[in-house]
Amino acid sequence: MSNIPDTDELFKKALQMVAPGSRIREALSAIIQSGMGALLCFGEPRKLSSLSEGGVELNEELKPQLIYELSKMDGAIILNSDGTEILYANRFLKPNAKIPSDETGTRHRVAQRMAQQAHCIVVAVSQRRSSVTIYVNDRKHVLAPLPTLLNRAMQSLQTIEKFLVTMNQSLQDLTLREFQDVVTIFDVCKTIQRTQVVLRLADELHPIILELGIEGRLIQLQLKELLVPVPEAELVLKDYYRERSGIDYNNLLEKIHALTQDELLDLSNISQILGYSSNLRSVDTYLTPRGYRILTMTHRLPTVLIENLVAKFGGIKQILHASKEDLMDVEGIGDIMAERIRSSLNLLRSQMGLEFRR
């Protein structure tokens, strides 16, 4: 098993450590305002020690003012992996010079090679450009100014809102067609596609929120509020996938998430993952949902009861036509719960403008 840390997780950690509100960000801001440069290296002490030499051993708790003062020396500052303790100051880094680097400045070239060889986080402050660059394994990221980040975040939120409108419309149309028992594979794939687009836009916004630190708290709350309908929307996949040996909902969800952006735009790829033909027109029969999504909409029934209902009846069509006595035969459902389920489904039908005849 590889001991190399996951780049994405390490990158998230790096963004959190240097985000506004952190002690490291406070130190970086002071360094930039003073027109100085700096090189901070975060990682496993033994590994970093073996790739560096000289300097002063400190083993001191991180304090922004101390980082600022130590940056006045030419060498690198080495900290533990969590960025809570300063291990060395004025340290000379000596990564393998044969590691490719596209950087032109000496400080940034060393930082890039060190991050790749030690699989750690290296932060380089450019004296000339007054910029901060993060190197994580083989990834490079230049911190953007706060106004730029806030603008990007607001634009992303607006885009997510627009796609949520289309996703919610697809869900509403699908619910109507489910009650009418006229759902096609196209309806299902289109709804799954729009849900995944929203999720991917949200994934693109998360790093910006991390980089914003305390300045991104309001953005985080807005995004959380916007994504409230998404877990319910993802149940469309659970409602319609074709059962096959060794395949379950979680497997298929992973496959959907693994689709590239271009593959997601082609509905035939979604249809195949669900277990149907790549030619959506060839699926000429109407599909019946198991009922997970609609049952979740009815006063938020407990998950265990929803599972029991689906296991007992097989689909929402049978549940809709079940009598109160039939519902009470399901484990965990008594007289009051059975009536609650019936009234909730009827209310949902009424909200869709449909009449229900048993």
N, C-alpha and C positions, 0 to 999 in steps of 0.2 A: 504493500500500500504506500502511495506517495506521501511524503511529508511536506510537499510544496503546498503552501496555503492557497486557498481559492482566491483568484484575482478579484472577482466581483465582491466577495465578502471583505477582503482586505481593503479594496477601494472605498467601500462604504464606510469602513472604520476610519480610513484616512480623512474622508470628507467630514465626518463627525468631529474628529480631533482638531481640524483647522477651521471649523465653521464659526461664524460670529457668535459670541457668548462664551467660547472656550478660552482657556488660559493661553493655549498656544496661539490662537488667533490674535489675542491681545498683544503677545510678544511680537508676532509677525507684523502687525500694524505699526508698532513702535519702531521696528527695524526699517520698514519702508519709509515712514515719515522722517526718519533720520538720514535717509539717503544711503543706507548701508546694504550690504548683501549678507547672506547667511546660508548655511547648509546643515540641515537637521536630519538625522538618521534614526529611525525607530525600528527596533527589532530585537531578536534574541541576543542577549549580551555576549555570549561566548562566540557566536558566529560573527558578530560585528567586530568583536575584539580581534579575531583572527584575520580580518580583512582590513585592519587599520593599525596604526602605531603612533607612539609619541603622545603628546598632549598632557593634560592634567586629569587625574582620576578624581571625581567629585562624590558620586553617589549621594546626591542631594535631591530633595523634593523639588519638583518643577515649580518655578515661580516666574511669571512673565518678565519681571524686572531683571532677574538673574539671566534668563535667556538673552535678553536684550544686551546686557553687559558682556556676556560671553561671545556674542556675535561680533564684537569689535575685534576679536582675534581672527586670524586668517583661517585656522583649521575648522573642521566640522564639529558639531555638537552631537554626541551620541546619547540617545535616550532608550529606556526600555520600551517594549512593544506597545504598552498602553499609554505611553507618553506622560507618565506620572513622576518619573524619576530621571534626573540627569546623571548619566554614568561618566561621561568624559567630555572635556572641552578642548578646543584647539587640536583635535585629533586629525592625523593625516590618513585619508582613505586610500587604499591601494587595491581597487578591483582589477580584474584581468583586463589588460589593455586590448586584448584581442576580441573582446565582446563588441559587436557592431554598435555604433552610436551615430545618430544623425544630428547631434547637437554640435554647435560651433564653439560655444564658450566652455572654458575649462571646468568651471564649477558644475555646469549642467551636464557635461559629458561624463564626469565622474559620478554624478548623481544617478544618471540613467544606467550606467554599468553596475553600480553598486546595488541598485534595486533589482536588477536582473540576476546578478550572481547570488546575492544574499536572500532573495525573495522577501524583501522587506519594503517599508515605506520610507522614501526619501523626499524631503521638501527643500526645494532650492529657491532662495529669494534673489532675484536679479537686481543688482545695484543700478545697472544702467537703464533697465526698462521698468523698474519699480513694480515687478510682477512676481507672483508666486506660482511655482510649478510643482505638481505632485507626481512622483514616479512610484508606481506600484507594480512589482514584477516587471512585465514588459509593457505596461500601460503608462501613458503620459497624459496629464491633464493640467491645463492652465486655469487657475481660479479667475472667474470673471468678476467685474465690479458689481456691487450690490444692486445698483439701479438696473443694470443689464439683466441680472438674474431675476429680479422682481418682475421685470417686463416679460421675460420668457415665461415665467410661472403663470402670469395672468393670461398670456396668450394661450398657453397650454390648457388652462382651466376653461377658457372660452371654447376651445376646440372640443374638449371633452363634453361640455354642455351640449354642443351642437350634435355630436354623435349619440349622446344619451337620448336626445329627442327621437332620433330614428330608431334606436334600440327599443325604447319604450313603446313606440308606435308598432314595431314588429311584434313585441310581446302582447300588446293589446289585440292586434289582428289575429295572432296565434291563439289567444284565449278564446276569442269569438269563434274561430274555426274549430277549436277543440270541442266547444259545446255543441256546435253544429255537426260535428263528426265528419269534417271535410278537410282534414289537414294533409298537405302534400309534402313530399321530401324537400321541395324548393322552399316552402314556408319554414321548415325546420332549419335547413342549412343557412338560410338568410339570417334568421334570428341568431344562430350561433356565431355566424361571421360578425355581425354587428356588435355582439357582446364582446368578442375577442378584440375587436378594434378599440373599444373603450378601455379594456384592460391593458392593452399595449400602450395606449396613450398615457394611461396612469403610470405605467412602469417607467415611461420616459420622463415623467414629472418627478418621480421619487428622488433621483440623484440631485435635482435642482433644489428640492426641499431640504435635503441633507446639507447641501452646500450653503443654504441660506441660514442654517442654524436657528437661533432664536428669532430671526427675522422671518422664518418660514412657518411659524406656528399657525398663523391665520390661514395660510395657503393649505396647510395640512388638514385643518378642520374643515375647510371648504371642500377639499377633495374627498375626505371621509364621508361627508354628507352627500356628495354627488354619487358616490359608489354604493350607496345603500341598496339599490335595486339589483346590483350585479350578482350576488350569490344566488338569488332567486332565478335570475336569467340563466345562470349556468346549469340549472336543473333541467333545462330543455334537453341537454345532451343525455342526462340520466333517464329522461322520459322516453327517448326515441331510439337509443342505440339497439342494434340487433344482437341478441344474446348469442355468444359463441364460446366454445370451450377455452378457458384460460384468459378470457377477456372480461374485464369489469369496468365500471364507470371511471375509476381513478386512472386505469391504464389509458383509456380513451382521452381523458382530460389532458394527460401528459402529451399524448400524440397531437392533440389540437394545439396545445401551447408550443409544441416544437415546430409547427408549420412556419415557414418563412413568410414575410409580408406578401410576397408575390403568390405563394402557394395558398395563402388564406383568401386571396381575392378570387380564386377559382373554386366555386362551390362544389365542383366534382370531387375535390380532395377531401372536403368535409364529409360528403356523402359516402365516400369509400371508408373513411375512418369509422363512420357509424355502422358500416357493414352492408351498405347498399351499392347499387351500380354507380359507376362514374358518370353514366349518362342519366341525368336527372329525369329526362322525358320517358325513359324506359320504366321508371317506377310508377306504374299506372294505377296503383291501388292507394286508397286513403290510409293514412297511418293513425293508429290510436295510441295516445300517450298512456304511460303507466299511471300518471296522476301525481307525481311528486311535486311538481310546481304548483298546480292548482290547489292541492291540499295544503301546501305551505302558505298559500294566500288566505286560507280560511282561518282567520283568527289565530294564526301561528300555532298549529297543532304540534305537539311534541314529536320529535323525529321518530321515536320508537313506535308511536301509534300510526304514523304515516307508513312506516315500513310494514307494520302488521296489516294495514288495510290493503296495500299493494300486493303483499304476499297472499292474502285471502282472496281478493277479487281479480287481480291480474291487470286491471286497467281502470281508468277514470270512468269509462262508459258504464262498466258494471257497478262501480261505486255510486254513480249518479242514480241508477235505477234500483239500488238496494233498499229494502225496507228497513224500518227501524230495528226490527227483530234480527234481520240479517247482519246489520252493523253491530248489534250487541253480541253476536257470536264471535266477534273479533276480540282477541286477547287484549285486555286493558280498556275496553270500551263498555261503559255501563249505560244505563237509561239516559242520564243527563248528557253524557258525551255524544251518544248516538243522535239525540235530538239537536245538539249543538252543531254537529257535522252536517246534518240535513238542512238546517236553517241557514248555515253559512254558505253552503253550495247554492241554495235557492237565492240567497241575497246576491251572491256573485253573478248568478244568471240574470237577475233583475237589473243589476248595474250594467250588464252588457246589452240590456234592451231586449232580452229573450224571455219567452214564456216557457215554463217547464211543465210537460205533461208526462206523468208516469205511465 
